[in-house]
Amino acid sequence: MEGGNPLVVMGAAYLHDIGIHEAERKHGSSSGHYQELEGPAIAKEILEKLNVQKEMKDEICGIIGSSS
């Protein structure tokens, strides 16, 4: 209904909490703020290994790094 790319939505949904362990390790907290800081780099690495197109990868990582 919003007109979003289903592949981007699904990619972001699957990877949205990917930074939780790194946030806990680096910051001693799994708060959303720290996951937003740590998650995009981890997601990018995964998406690059999957040969995801740059534009889609950037959009997914942008969503993961955003609180809105």
N, C-alpha and C positions, 0 to 999 in steps of 0.2 A: 504494500500500500504506500510506503514511503518512497519507493522507486530505487532502493539501494541494490547494488550488485549482490546477488545471493552468495556468490563465492567469497566475496569480501566479508559479508556478514557471518557466514559459517566459519571462515578462517579466524576472524576476530573472536567469535564465540568459543571455538576450540582452544584458542591460545590466550584468552583474556587473563587467566591467573598464572601464566607461565613463569612470572617473576617472583612467586611467593617464597620459594626456597632461598633464592639469592637475596631477597629483601630480609628474610629472617637472619641469614648468615651475615650480611653486611651491616644491617641496621638494628638487629635484635627485635624486629617487629614485622608482622605480616600485614600491616595497615595498607589500605589501598594506595595511599600516596607513595609508599616505597615500592609497591608492586608496579605502579605506573613509571617509576624511575628505572627499575631494573628489567621489566618485562620486554620492552621493545627490542633491546639488543639480542636477547635470547630468541625471541620470535623471529627476528631477521635472520639469524643464523639457521634456524630450522627451515624457514621459507626459501632461503638461498639453496640449501641442500635439495629442496624439492623443485628447484628451477621455476619458482613462481615469478611471473612478470614483475618488473621493477615497480610499475605504477600500482599494481595490486598489493605488492609487498609493502610499499610505502604507506598505502591507505590502511592496511591491517595494522601495521606498527603504530601508525598515528592514533588509531582507535584504542589500541592497548595502552598507549601512553597518555590517554586523555581521561579525565574524570567526568566529562560530559557526554 
